[in-house]
Amino acid sequence: MAFVFYDVFSMLCKKKGESESKAVEGNDVQLNRSAVVKWKKGSTPEMATIQKLAAHFSVSTDYLIGTDSAAQLDVALFKVQDSLRLWGAKLDFAENEEQRAEAEKEIKQLTKEQERLKAEISESKKAPAQEGERKPDIEELKLALFGGDGEVTDEMWEEALFAAEMIKARYKRKKAQDE
């Protein structure tokens, strides 16, 4: 399955109940609708846009760009469920036995695929993270720490890392004292 940014973006818009245009024109994203057309054709937005959209949808940037396996499974399940709705409508409006049989056959196959995907999603949530799997990326950390307000300079980032080291050292000393 060719997987593009647009698949995840479109799914998230539908799940949130908002149009794709509203998602890009409103909120802090402020892009033109033509951006969606480009994404639909396979392009990927710039990292700043991805960060804003990830924050808007409350997902990680990895999830939004589809490198997170959970996103790939979610999109696959969403597409199967969409197809199930379409075939359900075709079954409801079948004009003859041949159309009814075709719709029932497709629904049966899609239902099996839906159950397989649900099981795979459930299993992936149980599985412990494997060594070397996903690590948070620097841009996500910066967004989380600084709230996406403006540019995070190297100096700001170094200061945040220094503060983290100081906190880590303090807790290490406290733990040693408690033992």
N, C-alpha and C positions, 0 to 999 in steps of 0.2 A: 504494500500500500504506500503510495507516494504520500508523504506527510508534510504538510506545509503549515506555517503559522496561522493562516486563515482558518483552517479547520478548528483549531482551539478557540480562536477569537470568535468565530461564528457560534460555536457551541455555547461559549460563556455568555454571549449576548442573549441567545435564546433562553438559557437557563435563568438569566437575570430578568428576562421579560422586557428587554429594551432593544430598540433597533440598532443596527450596526452604525448608522449615521449618528444617532444620539450618543453612542459610546465614544466616537471619535471627535465629534464637534463640541460636546459638553465636557463636564468634569475637567480636570486639569490638562487633558490631552490636546484639545483645540487644534484639530487637523481638519482638512477638507475631506469631503466624502470620496473624492477621487483616490485617496489613500487606500480605501477599502477595495476599490477596483484593482489597484496594483497588487494588494495582498492576495486577492482572489486569483490573480494570475501567477502567484508564486513568490513574489518578493517579500522581504521581511523588513519591518520598520527599524529605525535606528534604536540603539540601546535606551536612550532617554525616553522615547515613546513606549518602548516595551516596559520600562520601569513604571511609567505612569499608568499604563493599562493594567499591569500586574497589581498595582496598588488599588486601582479602581475595582478590579474583580476579586481582590483579596486572594491572589494566588502568587506563587513564586515566578520569577522570570523564566526559570527552567521549565516549569509547567506550561507557561504561556507560549514559549517557542517550541514546545513539543519534545524537548530532550528528556524530560521526565517521563518514565515509562507509564506512570499513572495517567498522564495526559493522553497518551496514545491509546490506552485501554478505555478511558472515559469517552474519547471521541469515537472509537470503534463502537462502543455500546450505544452512544447517542445516535449514531448513524443507523444502527440496526433497529433501534426503537422507532426512529423516524420512518424507516422502511416498513416496519410492522404497522404503523398508523396508516400509511398509504395503502398497503395491501388489505388492511381491515376495511378501509373505505371501498376498495375495489370489490371486496367480497360482498359488502352491503349493497352495492349497486350492480352486481353481476346480472347480466341479461340472459345468460343461458348456462347450462350445466358445464360446458367447457370452460367458461370464464370462472365459474365457481370453483371448479376442480383446480385450475391453475392458481387461483388466489389461496386456496386451502393448502396446496403444496408449498407455496412460497412462505406462508405464515408458519407452517410446521418447521421448515428449514430455518427461518429467521428466529423462531422461538428457541430452537436448539442452540443456535449461535448466541442468542441473548443469554441463555443459561450458562453456556461455556464462559462467556466474557464475565458474567457476574461472579462465577466461581473463581476465575483467574484474578479478578479485582480483589475479592475477599481473601484469597490466598496471599496476594502480594502485600496486603495490609498486615497479615500475620507474620510474614517473613521478616526476620531481623535484617538489619542493614549489613551487607557484606563488606568486608574490608575493601577499600578502594572504590566503593560505590560513589554516591553523590556527596560532594562536599559543598557547603554554601559558597557561592561565588562572592567575590569582593564587592561587586556592585550591589548585590542584595544586602550585604552587611552594611554598606554605606547608607543605603536607602532606609534600612531599619534603624540605624543609629541617628541619622540626621533628618529623617522624615521627608526626604526628597526635596527639601527647600534649598534650591540653588546648587551651585557647584561645590563639591567637597574637595578642598585643596589637599595636596600631599601633606602639608603641615597639620591640617585638621585631622587627617587620617592617622598620622604618626602620633599625635597627641592622644587620640582615642585608643590606639594600640598600647601606648605607654600606660594609660589609665587602667586598661585591662590587665596588664602585667602587674601593676601595683596592687590591684584588687586580688589577683591570683596569689601574689606573695603574701598579702595580709592574711588570707584564708589559710594558706599553707602554714604560716607561723601560728595562727590560732589553733589549728588542728594539732600541731606539734606540742603546744602548751597543754592542750586538753588530754594528751596521751600520757 
